[in-house]
Amino acid sequence: MRDYELSTKANISPSEAARLRTEADAELRAALPLAADATAADGTLNALMTTISEGATVDEAHLVPALKGQCKAITTNVNVNPAAPGNLPGG
């Protein structure tokens, strides 16, 4: 995503922007088998893998916001191990 976002900056030449987008595309394609392995180990990562797989048909301008949102949701880990009823802290 970093290379794609760099390619959109105003001070980047058209040839450098094209190179960065090519690199970003290659990195996204390289991430797919890693995402598949991660999904096999943890099914909650399926949405991320699916979005990465869309890189073959959807341009990164549309994928980047979705990927950022999915990564943020994954790293948030809300209620990973909620307390069982009756075992609440302080209770």
Secondary structure as the mmCIF struct_conf table of DSSP 4:
data_model
#
loop_
_struct_conf.conf_type_id
_struct_conf.id
_struct_conf.beg_label_comp_id
_struct_conf.beg_label_asym_id
_struct_conf.beg_label_seq_id
_struct_conf.end_label_comp_id
_struct_conf.end_label_asym_id
_struct_conf.end_label_seq_id
HELX_RH_AL_P HELX_RH_AL_P1 ARG A 2 SER A 7
TURN_TY1_P TURN_TY1_P1 THR A 8 THR A 8
BEND BEND1 LYS A 9 LYS A 9
TURN_TY1_P TURN_TY1_P2 ALA A 10 ASN A 11
BEND BEND2 ILE A 12 ILE A 12
HELX_RH_AL_P HELX_RH_AL_P2 PRO A 14 ALA A 41
HELX_RH_3T_P HELX_RH_3T_P1 GLY A 43 LEU A 45
HELX_RH_AL_P HELX_RH_AL_P3 ASN A 46 SER A 53
HELX_RH_3T_P HELX_RH_3T_P2 GLU A 54 ALA A 56
TURN_TY1_P TURN_TY1_P3 THR A 57 THR A 57
BEND BEND3 VAL A 58 VAL A 58
HELX_RH_AL_P HELX_RH_AL_P4 GLU A 60 THR A 76
TURN_TY1_P TURN_TY1_P4 VAL A 78 ASN A 79
BEND BEND4 VAL A 80 ASN A 81
HELX_LH_PP_P HELX_LH_PP_P1 PRO A 82 ALA A 84
TURN_TY1_P TURN_TY1_P5 PRO A 85 GLY A 86
TURN_TY1_P TURN_TY1_P6 PRO A 89 GLY A 90
#
